[in-house]
Amino acid sequence: MLQTFLPLFLMTFGICLFIVLMQFLWRYIDDMVGKGLGVPVLAEMFLYAALFLVPMALPLAILLASLMTFGNLGERLELLAMKSAGVSLIRIMKPLIITISFICVGAFYFQNNVMPVVQVKLYTLLYSMRQKSPELDIPEGTFYKDIPNFNVYVRQKDNATGLLKDMMIYDFSEGFNNARVILADSGRLKTSANKLFLILSLYNGESFENLKNQTTTAKSKAAIPYRRESFKTKDILIEFDANFNRTDELFMQNQSMGKKLNDLQTSIDSMTVRLDSIKNINSKAIYDNSYKKSLNTNPSQIANEKKEEKEEPVIIMNFDSLYQAQTPSSKASLLARARSSIESTKSEYYFKAATIGDEAYKLRRHITDWHKKFTLSFACLVFFFIGAPLGAIIRKGGLGVPVIISVILFIFYYIIDNIGFKMARDGIWQAWEGMWLSSAVLAPLGIFLTYKAVNDSVILNADTYLNALKNLIGKRSGRKIEKKEVIIFNPDYNELIPRLEKLAANSNIYLAGHKHWLNYIKFWEQGGKDHAAEELATEMENIIEELSNSDQNLVLNKLMDYPIIGGYNQLNTKINGKAGLIIGFFFPIGIPVYLIATYQRKLLRHDVQTIQKTSQELTSIIKNYCKD
């Protein structure tokens, strides 16, 4: 098993990692193209990106490898041979379960010890790449805006000599209102030796510049002078840092992504205390400002205040009357003061709410990253218990069906996992609910598929669902009986004639006593059971089994007219009377089940009529045969 699984796992892991790495490259391609980054920087970025994407590629690789492994075994009938030898599926999976357990432990170690370092270095490198100035490649016929404070237009370029022709330059270094315009027949652009400046050499041109900043008198402000300059050669020095400068990693290390499990737990505890402290301070401030109350814990002072309150009369003030007694100007002043006070209080509360929101967001990110250390390991285990039994059920190897199923399941997992993460990050759900949502959804699927595979279920066989649908609509498969080449016991026709007549009579009695519509209460008291139909079906099968030993083609052909009664003559033989009544009267499913059972009763009556007719015709055939 290990010799079959491990090569497939390594192959699928490499393929999955390459696919997600290309998706990552497509996402950040704009930050890398046109920056003049060296091969060592790009190689370092791809290394960190590959390590960063391991948690995404690992579960998919386990799912695909387990599907292909057991699909190949099932397709080559090796799985069937092992089961025939008495080896259960769980025992077959045991070596792989141990291997996946070690992979899960390694995944946890990777998430806890390697991923914080990788994420810090990767995001720091990406941030540094974004900050790097792009390589200068001035296009023809359009304005180039990537030089700070300059817009450069070039009509034509000579790629062989590097000469720029018919140039127009807008210099905004002194502000937009004090722009300087430079026209030149040609020019060259190069970088200084230390890559901190651009040197723009212009030939045969003119420059125009207003002198607004140099005017001081009122008269000069009315008519703003400008300066016009003609030149044969002119050099302009522009600050432009073209070096690749790495950002300090200390900032990223203080984020939740750069912390291990113990550091995350320490930060969560301290941030929780801090957040609770801020909430208590804000709530006390709101209480004091809103109700104008001060806490007093001195008993004697409280007693004196109570005495003073008893002695002084209580004055009830009507604020509406006081307001109406004011002059219009006083009313406007009071309303303006009240509105200003309310706006000030509102702004203060918004600021406090934003502060609490930022602290709560940081806390939630730490908690989600804490749970993420464990979800990857559990996802690997869940995907194995989905892929292995599913491969044993579908019995298809190669890269066809397993790849399709793996991609569909992984997309479903990825969507559910992202939904849970965003719900936990935004505080809509508890952090543990959102982070474990995908595992909670897929774990029952893995248990179900493992159970079905161990019991050799055919849940993915199309014929199973097609036959169930035919049974539901009344189109069931016909009975097939072939003539036996060797007959050991000939049927006793004289003994079978009374049984056939009795079967026809019982069918008639059933049709008379069982109408199309069922008694709702009686139906649920019996738990959906139909003992009379079950007895008819049992007797019919016994007669068919005995007559199948006949050497008469006419008898064998008539036996194929008997219907196959099964799966719809009773709903659930495990429901007792009390449970049935509870379901029928207290659960909404009771009425739909009753209506389905009524439709099945109609199908059953049609089959019983067929049993009665076939039994009578078969009786006539056997009697004629016995006379001959």
C-alpha positions as CSV (number, residue, x, y, z in Angstrom):
1,M,0.0,0.0,0.0
2,L,2.8,2.4,0.8
3,Q,4.6,1.6,-2.4
4,T,1.4,2.5,-4.3
5,F,0.4,5.5,-2.3
6,L,3.7,7.4,-1.7
7,P,4.8,7.9,-5.3
8,L,1.2,9.1,-6.2
9,F,1.2,11.4,-3.2
10,L,4.5,13.0,-4.2
11,M,3.4,13.4,-7.8
12,T,0.1,14.9,-6.9
13,F,1.6,17.2,-4.3
14,G,4.0,18.5,-6.9
15,I,1.3,19.0,-9.4
16,C,-1.0,20.8,-6.9
17,L,1.8,22.9,-5.6
18,F,2.7,24.0,-9.1
19,I,-1.0,24.9,-9.9
20,V,-1.5,27.0,-6.8
21,L,1.9,28.6,-7.3
22,M,0.9,29.7,-10.8
23,Q,-2.3,31.1,-9.4
24,F,-0.2,33.1,-6.8
25,L,2.1,34.3,-9.6
26,W,-0.8,35.5,-11.7
27,R,-2.2,37.4,-8.6
28,Y,1.1,39.3,-7.9
29,I,2.5,39.5,-11.4
30,D,2.0,43.3,-11.5
31,D,4.3,43.7,-8.4
32,M,7.1,41.9,-10.2
33,V,7.0,42.9,-13.8
34,G,9.0,46.0,-14.9
35,K,10.9,46.4,-11.6
36,G,14.2,45.1,-12.8
37,L,14.4,42.6,-10.0
38,G,17.3,40.2,-10.1
39,V,17.1,36.4,-10.3
40,P,18.1,35.9,-6.7
41,V,15.2,38.1,-5.5
42,L,12.7,36.3,-7.7
43,A,14.0,32.9,-6.7
44,E,13.7,33.8,-3.0
45,M,10.2,35.0,-3.6
46,F,9.2,31.8,-5.4
47,L,10.7,29.7,-2.6
48,Y,8.7,31.5,0.1
49,A,5.6,31.4,-2.0
50,A,5.9,27.7,-2.5
51,L,6.3,27.1,1.2
52,F,3.4,29.5,1.9
53,L,1.1,27.5,-0.4
54,V,1.9,24.1,1.1
55,P,-1.2,24.2,3.4
56,M,-3.4,24.7,0.4
57,A,-1.7,22.0,-1.8
58,L,-1.3,19.4,0.9
59,P,-5.0,18.5,1.6
60,L,-5.8,18.4,-2.2
61,A,-2.8,16.2,-2.8
62,I,-3.9,13.7,-0.1
63,L,-7.4,13.6,-1.4
64,L,-6.2,13.0,-5.0
65,A,-3.6,10.5,-4.1
66,S,-5.9,8.4,-1.9
67,L,-8.6,8.5,-4.6
68,M,-6.1,7.3,-7.2
69,T,-4.6,4.7,-5.0
70,F,-7.8,2.9,-4.0
71,G,-9.4,3.6,-7.5
72,N,-6.5,1.8,-9.1
73,L,-6.7,-1.1,-6.7
74,G,-10.5,-1.4,-7.3
75,E,-10.1,-1.1,-11.1
76,R,-7.4,-3.9,-11.2
77,L,-9.6,-6.0,-8.8
78,E,-6.8,-6.1,-6.2
79,L,-9.1,-4.6,-3.6
80,L,-11.7,-7.3,-4.4
81,A,-9.0,-10.0,-4.0
82,M,-7.9,-8.7,-0.6
83,K,-11.5,-8.5,0.6
84,S,-12.1,-12.1,-0.7
85,A,-9.1,-13.2,1.4
86,G,-10.9,-11.9,4.5
87,V,-9.0,-8.6,4.8
88,S,-11.3,-5.7,5.7
89,L,-11.1,-2.3,4.2
90,I,-10.0,-0.7,7.5
91,R,-7.1,-3.2,7.7
92,I,-6.2,-2.4,4.1
93,M,-6.2,1.3,5.0
94,K,-4.2,0.8,8.2
95,P,-0.7,1.5,6.8
96,L,-2.0,4.6,5.1
97,I,-3.8,5.8,8.2
98,I,-0.5,5.6,10.1
99,T,1.3,7.5,7.3
100,I,-1.4,10.2,7.2
101,S,-1.2,10.6,11.0
102,F,2.5,11.3,10.7
103,I,1.8,13.8,7.8
104,C,-0.8,15.5,10.1
105,V,1.7,15.8,12.9
106,G,4.2,17.2,10.4
107,A,1.6,19.6,9.0
108,F,1.0,20.9,12.6
109,Y,4.7,21.4,13.1
110,F,5.0,23.2,9.8
111,Q,2.1,25.5,10.6
112,N,3.4,26.3,14.0
113,N,7.1,26.7,13.4
114,V,7.8,27.2,9.7
115,M,4.7,29.2,8.5
116,P,5.2,32.2,10.8
117,V,8.8,32.7,9.4
118,V,7.7,32.1,5.8
119,Q,4.8,34.5,6.0
120,V,6.9,37.2,7.5
121,K,9.6,36.9,4.9
122,L,7.1,36.6,2.0
123,Y,5.0,39.6,2.9
124,T,8.0,41.7,3.7
125,L,9.5,40.8,0.4
126,L,6.3,41.5,-1.5
127,Y,6.0,44.9,0.3
128,S,9.6,45.7,-0.7
129,M,8.9,44.8,-4.3
130,R,5.8,47.0,-4.4
131,Q,7.9,50.0,-3.0
132,K,10.6,49.5,-5.6
133,S,10.5,52.0,-8.4
134,P,9.7,50.5,-11.9
135,E,12.3,50.3,-14.6
136,L,12.3,53.3,-16.9
137,D,10.8,52.4,-20.3
138,I,9.3,55.5,-21.7
139,P,6.8,54.5,-24.4
140,E,6.2,56.4,-27.7
141,G,3.3,58.7,-28.2
142,T,2.0,58.7,-24.6
143,F,2.7,60.6,-21.4
144,Y,4.9,58.6,-19.0
145,K,3.9,59.3,-15.3
146,D,6.1,56.9,-13.3
147,I,8.8,59.5,-12.7
148,P,7.8,61.4,-9.5
149,N,6.6,65.0,-10.2
150,F,7.3,64.7,-13.9
151,N,5.3,63.8,-17.0
152,V,7.3,63.0,-20.1
153,Y,6.1,62.7,-23.6
154,V,8.3,61.2,-26.4
155,R,7.2,61.1,-30.0
156,Q,9.8,58.7,-31.3
157,K,12.6,56.6,-29.8
158,D,15.8,55.3,-31.4
159,N,16.4,51.9,-29.7
160,A,19.9,51.6,-31.2
161,T,21.3,54.8,-29.8
162,G,18.9,55.4,-26.9
163,L,18.0,58.9,-28.3
164,L,14.5,60.3,-27.4
165,K,13.1,62.6,-30.1
166,D,10.5,65.5,-29.9
167,M,10.2,65.5,-26.1
168,M,7.7,67.4,-24.0
169,I,8.3,67.5,-20.2
170,Y,6.0,68.8,-17.5
171,D,7.8,69.6,-14.2
172,F,5.4,69.7,-11.2
173,S,8.2,69.7,-8.5
174,E,7.1,73.2,-7.5
175,G,3.4,72.4,-7.4
176,F,0.7,72.0,-10.0
177,N,0.1,75.7,-10.3
178,N,3.8,76.4,-10.8
179,A,4.4,73.8,-13.5
180,R,7.4,74.2,-15.8
181,V,7.1,73.1,-19.4
182,I,10.2,72.0,-21.4
183,L,10.3,71.3,-25.1
184,A,13.3,69.7,-26.7
185,D,14.2,68.3,-30.1
186,S,16.0,65.3,-28.5
187,G,17.4,64.0,-25.3
188,R,18.8,61.1,-23.3
189,L,17.8,59.6,-20.0
190,K,20.2,57.6,-17.8
191,T,20.6,56.6,-14.1
192,S,23.4,57.8,-11.9
193,A,26.0,55.4,-10.7
194,N,24.5,55.0,-7.2
195,K,21.0,54.6,-8.7
196,L,19.6,57.4,-6.6
197,F,19.1,60.0,-9.4
198,L,18.0,60.3,-13.0
199,I,20.0,62.5,-15.4
200,L,17.9,63.9,-18.1
201,S,20.1,65.5,-20.9
202,L,18.1,67.7,-23.3
203,Y,19.3,69.2,-26.6
204,N,18.0,72.2,-28.6
205,G,14.9,73.2,-26.7
206,E,13.0,75.8,-24.7
207,S,11.5,76.0,-21.2
208,F,8.6,78.0,-19.9
209,E,8.1,78.8,-16.2
210,N,5.9,81.3,-14.4
211,L,7.4,83.4,-11.6
212,K,4.4,83.6,-9.3
213,N,6.4,82.5,-6.3
214,Q,8.9,85.4,-6.8
215,T,6.3,88.2,-6.9
216,T,5.6,90.1,-3.7
217,T,3.9,93.4,-4.6
218,A,0.2,93.8,-5.3
219,K,0.9,95.2,-8.7
220,S,2.9,92.2,-9.7
221,K,0.2,89.8,-8.6
222,A,-2.2,91.3,-11.2
223,A,0.1,90.3,-14.1
224,I,2.1,87.2,-13.3
225,P,5.4,87.2,-15.3
226,Y,7.0,84.1,-16.7
227,R,10.4,83.1,-17.9
228,R,11.3,81.7,-21.3
229,E,14.6,80.0,-21.7
230,S,16.3,78.7,-24.9
231,F,19.1,76.1,-24.6
232,K,21.3,74.0,-26.8
233,T,22.1,71.5,-24.0
234,K,20.5,71.2,-20.6
235,D,20.9,68.6,-17.8
236,I,18.1,68.0,-15.2
237,L,18.8,66.0,-12.0
238,I,15.8,64.1,-10.7
239,E,15.6,62.2,-7.5
240,F,14.7,58.6,-8.3
241,D,15.8,55.7,-6.1
242,A,16.1,52.7,-8.4
243,N,17.7,50.4,-5.8
244,F,15.9,47.4,-4.2
245,N,15.6,48.2,-0.5
246,R,14.3,45.5,1.8
247,T,11.8,46.5,4.5
248,D,12.5,45.7,8.1
249,E,10.8,42.4,9.1
250,L,10.1,43.6,12.7
251,F,6.7,45.0,11.8
252,M,5.4,41.8,10.3
253,Q,6.8,39.7,13.2
254,N,4.5,41.6,15.5
255,Q,1.5,40.7,13.5
256,S,-0.5,37.5,14.2
257,M,0.9,35.8,11.1
258,G,4.4,35.9,12.5
259,K,3.7,34.3,15.9
260,K,3.8,30.7,17.1
261,L,1.1,29.0,19.1
262,N,2.5,30.0,22.5
263,D,3.1,33.6,21.4
264,L,-0.4,33.7,20.0
265,Q,-1.9,32.5,23.3
266,T,0.1,35.1,25.2
267,S,-1.0,37.9,22.9
268,I,-4.6,36.7,23.1
269,D,-4.6,36.8,26.9
270,S,-3.0,40.3,27.0
271,M,-5.2,41.7,24.3
272,T,-8.3,40.3,26.0
273,V,-7.4,42.1,29.2
274,R,-6.6,45.3,27.3
275,L,-9.9,45.2,25.4
276,D,-11.9,44.5,28.6
277,S,-10.1,47.4,30.3
278,I,-10.9,49.8,27.4
279,K,-14.6,48.7,27.5
280,N,-14.8,49.3,31.2
281,I,-13.3,52.7,31.0
282,N,-15.6,53.7,28.1
283,S,-18.7,52.4,29.8
284,K,-17.8,54.3,33.0
285,A,-17.2,57.5,31.0
286,I,-20.5,57.1,29.2
287,Y,-22.4,56.5,32.5
288,D,-20.8,59.5,34.2
289,N,-21.4,61.8,31.3
290,S,-24.9,60.7,30.6
291,Y,-26.3,60.6,34.1
292,K,-24.0,63.1,35.9
293,K,-23.5,60.7,38.8
294,S,-20.4,60.3,40.9
295,L,-19.6,57.2,42.9
296,N,-19.4,57.9,46.7
297,T,-18.3,55.2,49.0
298,N,-18.1,57.3,52.2
299,P,-21.0,56.2,54.5
300,S,-21.0,59.3,56.6
301,Q,-21.1,61.6,53.6
302,I,-23.9,59.5,52.1
303,A,-25.9,59.9,55.3
304,N,-25.4,63.7,55.4
305,E,-26.5,63.9,51.8
306,K,-29.6,62.0,52.6
307,K,-30.4,64.4,55.5
308,E,-29.9,67.4,53.2
309,E,-32.1,65.8,50.6
310,K,-34.9,65.3,53.2
311,E,-34.6,68.9,54.5
312,E,-34.6,70.6,51.1
313,P,-37.8,70.6,49.2
314,V,-38.0,68.7,45.9
315,I,-38.2,71.1,42.9
316,I,-39.6,69.7,39.7
317,M,-38.5,71.7,36.7
318,N,-40.5,71.8,33.4
319,F,-37.8,72.2,30.7
320,D,-40.4,72.8,28.0
321,S,-41.8,75.8,29.9
322,L,-38.4,77.2,30.5
323,Y,-37.5,76.9,26.8
324,Q,-40.7,78.5,25.7
325,A,-40.1,81.4,28.0
326,Q,-36.9,82.3,26.2
327,T,-36.5,84.9,23.4
328,P,-36.1,83.6,19.8
329,S,-32.4,84.4,19.9
330,S,-32.0,82.6,23.1
331,K,-33.9,79.6,21.8
332,A,-31.6,79.5,18.7
333,S,-28.5,79.7,20.9
334,L,-29.8,76.9,23.2
335,L,-30.5,74.7,20.2
336,A,-27.1,75.4,18.6
337,R,-25.4,74.6,21.9
338,A,-27.4,71.4,22.3
339,R,-26.7,70.3,18.7
340,S,-22.9,71.1,19.2
341,S,-22.9,69.1,22.4
342,I,-24.6,66.1,20.7
343,E,-22.3,66.2,17.7
344,S,-19.3,66.4,20.0
345,T,-20.6,63.4,22.0
346,K,-21.4,61.5,18.8
347,S,-17.9,62.1,17.4
348,E,-16.3,61.0,20.7
349,Y,-18.4,57.8,20.8
350,Y,-17.5,57.0,17.2
351,F,-13.9,57.4,18.0
352,K,-14.2,55.1,21.0
353,A,-16.1,52.6,18.9
354,A,-13.4,52.7,16.2
355,T,-10.8,52.1,18.9
356,I,-12.6,49.1,20.3
357,G,-13.3,47.8,16.8
358,D,-9.6,47.9,15.9
359,E,-8.6,46.1,19.1
360,A,-11.3,43.5,18.7
361,Y,-10.3,42.9,15.0
362,K,-6.7,42.3,16.1
363,L,-7.8,39.9,18.8
364,R,-10.0,38.0,16.3
365,R,-7.1,37.7,13.9
366,H,-4.9,36.2,16.6
367,I,-7.7,33.8,17.6
368,T,-8.3,32.7,14.0
369,D,-4.6,32.2,13.4
370,W,-4.5,30.1,16.6
371,H,-7.2,27.8,15.3
372,K,-5.6,27.7,11.9
373,K,-2.6,25.8,13.4
374,F,-4.9,22.8,14.0
375,T,-7.4,23.0,11.1
376,L,-4.8,22.1,8.4
377,S,-3.8,18.8,10.2
378,F,-7.4,17.8,10.7
379,A,-8.3,18.7,7.1
380,C,-5.6,16.3,5.9
381,L,-7.1,13.5,7.9
382,V,-10.6,14.3,6.8
383,F,-9.6,14.4,3.1
384,F,-7.9,11.0,3.4
385,F,-11.1,9.4,4.9
386,I,-13.0,11.0,2.0
387,G,-10.7,10.0,-0.8
388,A,-9.8,6.5,0.3
389,P,-13.4,5.1,0.7
390,L,-14.5,7.1,-2.4
391,G,-11.8,5.5,-4.5
392,A,-12.8,2.1,-3.2
393,I,-16.5,2.8,-4.1
394,I,-16.0,4.3,-7.6
395,R,-13.1,1.9,-8.5
396,K,-11.7,4.3,-11.2
397,G,-8.0,5.0,-11.2
398,G,-5.8,7.3,-13.3
399,L,-6.1,11.1,-13.6
400,G,-9.7,11.2,-15.0
401,V,-12.5,10.7,-12.6
402,P,-10.3,11.2,-9.5
403,V,-9.2,14.6,-10.6
404,I,-12.7,15.8,-11.4
405,I,-14.0,14.6,-8.0
406,S,-11.0,16.0,-6.1
407,V,-11.3,19.4,-7.7
408,I,-15.1,19.6,-7.0
409,L,-14.6,18.6,-3.4
410,F,-11.7,20.9,-2.9
411,I,-13.5,23.9,-4.4
412,F,-16.4,23.1,-2.0
413,Y,-14.0,22.9,0.9
414,Y,-12.2,26.1,-0.1
415,I,-15.5,28.1,-0.4
416,I,-16.8,26.8,3.0
417,D,-13.4,27.5,4.6
418,N,-13.3,31.0,3.3
419,I,-16.9,31.7,4.4
420,G,-16.1,30.5,7.9
421,F,-12.8,32.5,8.1
422,K,-14.5,35.7,7.0
423,M,-17.3,35.2,9.4
424,A,-14.9,34.7,12.3
425,R,-12.6,37.5,11.2
426,D,-15.5,40.0,11.0
427,G,-16.9,38.9,14.4
428,I,-20.2,37.6,12.9
429,W,-19.5,34.1,14.3
430,Q,-17.3,32.9,17.1
431,A,-13.7,32.3,16.0
432,W,-13.9,28.5,16.6
433,E,-17.2,28.2,14.7
434,G,-15.9,29.9,11.6
435,M,-12.4,28.3,11.5
436,W,-13.8,24.7,12.1
437,L,-16.8,25.1,9.8
438,S,-15.2,23.3,6.8
439,S,-14.1,20.5,9.0
440,A,-17.5,20.2,10.6
441,V,-19.1,20.0,7.1
442,L,-16.7,17.5,5.6
443,A,-16.0,15.2,8.6
444,P,-19.5,13.7,8.5
445,L,-19.1,13.1,4.8
446,G,-15.8,11.2,5.5
447,I,-17.5,9.1,8.2
448,F,-20.4,8.3,5.9
449,L,-18.2,7.3,2.9
450,T,-16.0,5.2,5.1
451,Y,-19.0,3.4,6.5
452,K,-20.5,2.8,3.1
453,A,-17.1,1.6,1.7
454,V,-16.6,-0.8,4.6
455,N,-20.1,-2.3,3.9
456,D,-19.5,-2.5,0.1
457,S,-22.2,0.1,-0.7
458,V,-23.1,1.1,-4.2
459,I,-24.0,4.7,-3.4
460,L,-22.3,5.9,-6.6
461,N,-23.8,3.3,-8.9
462,A,-26.2,5.0,-11.3
463,D,-28.3,1.9,-11.7
464,T,-29.2,1.9,-8.0
465,Y,-30.7,5.4,-8.2
466,L,-32.3,4.7,-11.6
467,N,-34.1,1.6,-10.2
468,A,-35.2,3.5,-7.1
469,L,-36.7,6.2,-9.4
470,K,-38.4,3.5,-11.5
471,N,-39.9,1.9,-8.3
472,L,-41.1,5.3,-7.2
473,I,-43.0,6.0,-10.5
474,G,-44.1,2.5,-10.9
475,K,-41.8,1.3,-13.7
476,R,-39.9,-1.5,-12.2
477,S,-37.6,-4.0,-13.8
478,G,-39.1,-7.2,-15.1
479,R,-38.5,-10.6,-13.8
480,K,-36.1,-12.8,-15.7
481,I,-36.3,-16.6,-15.5
482,E,-34.3,-19.0,-17.7
483,K,-34.7,-22.7,-18.3
484,K,-32.3,-24.8,-16.2
485,E,-30.2,-27.3,-18.1
486,V,-30.1,-29.7,-15.1
487,I,-33.2,-30.1,-12.9
488,I,-32.8,-32.0,-9.7
489,F,-36.3,-31.7,-8.3
490,N,-39.3,-31.4,-10.6
491,P,-42.1,-29.3,-9.2
492,D,-45.2,-31.0,-7.8
493,Y,-47.9,-29.5,-10.0
494,N,-50.8,-31.1,-8.2
495,E,-49.6,-29.5,-4.9
496,L,-49.0,-26.1,-6.5
497,I,-52.5,-25.8,-8.1
498,P,-54.3,-25.2,-4.7
499,R,-51.5,-22.8,-3.7
500,L,-52.0,-20.8,-6.9
501,E,-55.7,-20.7,-6.4
502,K,-55.3,-19.6,-2.8
503,L,-52.8,-16.9,-3.9
504,A,-55.4,-15.6,-6.4
505,A,-58.1,-15.6,-3.8
506,N,-56.0,-13.8,-1.2
507,S,-55.1,-11.2,-3.9
508,N,-58.8,-10.7,-4.5
509,I,-59.4,-10.3,-0.7
510,Y,-56.5,-7.8,-0.5
511,L,-58.0,-5.7,-3.3
512,A,-61.4,-5.7,-1.6
513,G,-60.1,-4.8,1.8
514,H,-57.4,-2.3,0.9
515,K,-58.6,0.8,-0.9
516,H,-56.6,3.5,-2.6
517,W,-56.7,5.8,0.3
518,L,-55.2,4.9,3.6
519,N,-56.5,5.6,7.1
520,Y,-54.1,8.3,8.4
521,I,-54.2,7.2,12.1
522,K,-54.2,3.4,11.3
523,F,-51.3,4.0,8.9
524,W,-49.1,5.5,11.5
525,E,-50.2,3.1,14.2
526,Q,-48.8,0.3,12.0
527,G,-45.7,2.3,11.3
528,G,-46.2,2.1,7.6
529,K,-46.3,-1.7,7.6
530,D,-48.4,-3.7,5.3
531,H,-48.4,-7.3,6.6
532,A,-51.0,-8.6,4.0
533,A,-48.9,-7.4,1.1
534,E,-45.8,-8.9,2.7
535,E,-47.5,-12.3,3.0
536,L,-48.6,-12.2,-0.6
537,A,-45.1,-11.3,-1.8
538,T,-43.6,-14.1,0.3
539,E,-46.0,-16.7,-1.0
540,M,-45.6,-15.5,-4.6
541,E,-41.7,-15.8,-4.4
542,N,-42.0,-19.3,-2.9
543,I,-44.2,-20.5,-5.8
544,I,-41.9,-18.9,-8.4
545,E,-38.9,-20.6,-6.8
546,E,-40.5,-24.0,-7.1
547,L,-41.9,-23.5,-10.6
548,S,-38.6,-22.2,-11.8
549,N,-37.5,-25.9,-11.9
550,S,-40.1,-26.7,-14.5
551,D,-39.1,-27.9,-18.0
552,Q,-42.1,-26.3,-19.6
553,N,-41.3,-23.1,-21.5
554,L,-44.9,-21.9,-21.3
555,V,-44.8,-22.1,-17.5
556,L,-41.4,-20.3,-17.3
557,N,-42.6,-17.5,-19.6
558,K,-45.7,-17.0,-17.5
559,L,-43.7,-16.8,-14.3
560,M,-41.9,-13.7,-15.8
561,D,-45.3,-11.9,-15.7
562,Y,-45.2,-11.8,-11.9
563,P,-44.2,-8.4,-10.6
564,I,-41.3,-7.8,-8.3
565,I,-42.7,-6.5,-5.0
566,G,-40.1,-4.9,-2.8
567,G,-39.1,-1.6,-1.4
568,Y,-42.5,0.1,-1.7
569,N,-45.0,-2.3,0.0
570,Q,-43.9,-0.9,3.4
571,L,-42.2,2.3,4.4
572,N,-40.3,1.4,7.5
573,T,-40.6,-1.8,9.4
574,K,-38.6,-0.4,12.4
575,I,-41.2,2.2,13.4
576,N,-43.5,1.2,16.2
577,G,-47.0,2.4,16.9
578,K,-46.2,5.2,19.4
579,A,-43.3,6.5,17.4
580,G,-45.4,6.5,14.2
581,L,-48.2,8.5,15.9
582,I,-45.7,11.0,17.2
583,I,-44.2,11.4,13.7
584,G,-47.6,11.6,12.1
585,F,-49.1,14.3,14.4
586,F,-46.2,16.3,15.6
587,F,-43.7,16.4,12.7
588,P,-44.3,18.2,9.3
589,I,-42.9,15.2,7.5
590,G,-45.9,13.1,8.5
591,I,-48.3,14.3,5.7
592,P,-45.8,14.1,2.8
593,V,-44.9,10.5,3.9
594,Y,-48.6,9.7,4.0
595,L,-49.2,11.0,0.5
596,I,-46.2,9.1,-0.8
597,A,-47.5,5.9,0.9
598,T,-51.0,6.5,-0.7
599,Y,-49.3,6.7,-4.2
600,Q,-47.4,3.5,-3.4
601,R,-50.6,1.9,-2.4
602,K,-52.0,2.6,-5.9
603,L,-48.9,0.9,-7.4
604,L,-49.2,-2.0,-5.0
605,R,-52.9,-2.6,-5.9
606,H,-51.9,-2.7,-9.6
607,D,-49.2,-5.3,-8.8
608,V,-51.7,-7.4,-6.7
609,Q,-54.1,-7.4,-9.6
610,T,-51.3,-8.7,-11.8
611,I,-50.5,-11.4,-9.2
612,Q,-54.2,-12.4,-9.3
613,K,-54.4,-12.5,-13.1
614,T,-51.1,-14.3,-13.5
615,S,-51.9,-16.9,-10.9
616,Q,-55.2,-17.7,-12.6
617,E,-53.6,-18.0,-16.0
618,L,-50.8,-20.2,-14.6
619,T,-53.3,-22.4,-12.9
620,S,-55.0,-23.0,-16.3
621,I,-51.7,-23.8,-17.9
622,I,-50.7,-26.3,-15.3
623,K,-54.1,-28.0,-15.3
624,N,-53.9,-28.4,-19.1
625,Y,-50.4,-29.8,-18.8
626,C,-51.4,-32.3,-16.1
627,K,-54.3,-33.5,-18.4
628,D,-51.9,-34.1,-21.2
